[in-house]
Amino acid sequence: MSIVYISIGSNMGDRLEYLQQGLDAVTDMGDIGVISSVVETPSVGFEGSPFLNACFTIDTQLSPAVVMQKLLDIEQSQGRLRSQVQGYHNRTLDLDMIFYDDLVLDTPNLTLPHPAMAQRRFVLQPLCEIAPHKQHPDDQKTIKALLDACEDDTPLSIYELKLRHPIYAKLSAHTYICVEGIIGCGKTTLTKILAQNLGYKTIEERFAENPFLPKFYREPKRYAFPLELSFLADRFNQINENSEQLDLFQSGTVADFHMSKSLVFAQNTLNEDEYPLFQQLYSFMSKSANQPSLCIFLRQTAERSKTNIKKRGRSYEQNIPIDYLAKLAKGYDQHLPFLQKRMQVVSVDISALDFVLNTEDLIHLLKKINVQLDEA
């Protein structure tokens, strides 16, 4: 497999949509890797509308010549004919190969690396975002060094909207998704990432507003029942409020919880007299609550969760015993069949991944999710 770095641009019509269609079409050539932010620049060298540009990587087994031909074919499918106009001009879609691994090539039809890349800030800035340490094979300068030395002073700004990674396409078949897992596994972070890329709303658990939570961590036996009851009521209210809004705006939703997590926690915190009553209340309330069609379950060790909890620094969480996290992990494992009877469940072990800080780990996680969606 080879890593190809591609610059994509447009200054005609729905510019972002042209970029998105071009990006989606490239998936036939291999797996899309990382995608930069979109930047906007005025047209240079001719009178025209401002450009949107971005960079991305693709892993492919195709040769450089085949990659180049397919890029030209994609441009043509979007109304771009390079041979009709010489020099700078308006274009629906522009796809340029910047690097093909570290290959140096000079032929009549293709030069690699792209000969003009070092003079184009609209290429270097988004490329630096995704590959700052990538070295130019001729002079061994990094992309960051090339950007710092670039004399192109064309005004450039970050566009407010981003390109959607094609890896999210299968998830878009579900208009209500929930993310579950033990404390500190990254549920809320993944929820926000999915919502942003799918154009969905989020439902985020309001743990910070719960007055019983700090008290529970200090005196578990005394505050367990009011804590679990208050969380159950709030989760129920959030789901119902979201259902009403969906009727008005027809938008998708990603939630960082499923209502039934109340049962997992209650089994670990309530005594034998309290739990049956709590279970009855849950059963009554859940019958009228809207249900997701997909649950993404993040499996993580108690030790990794403890480390993440320490990093995020919420004072009232710092003394959570690791054996309590281990019990929750076991409780979630036992709870999975309950969820699987009610919706599609994708379960992914993320113990070795850091998708919060590492984009490659995020793509790896999404690929694992897609594999299970394909198998369903």
KAJOFEN-V808131 format. One record per helix or strand. SS is the DSSP state (H for helix, E for strand). FROM is the first residue (numbers start at 1). LEN is the number of residues. Records with the same first field share a line. If there is no record, write none. Layout:
SS=FROM-LEN  FROM-LEN
This chain:
E=2-9  31-5  39-3  51-10  94-7  105-2  111-2  135-1  142-1  156-3  176-5  201-3  253-3  294-6  344-6
H=15-15  64-14  82-3  117-3  121-11  143-7  166-3  171-3  187-12  207-3  211-8  220-30  261-9  272-15  302-11  315-3  322-19  359-17
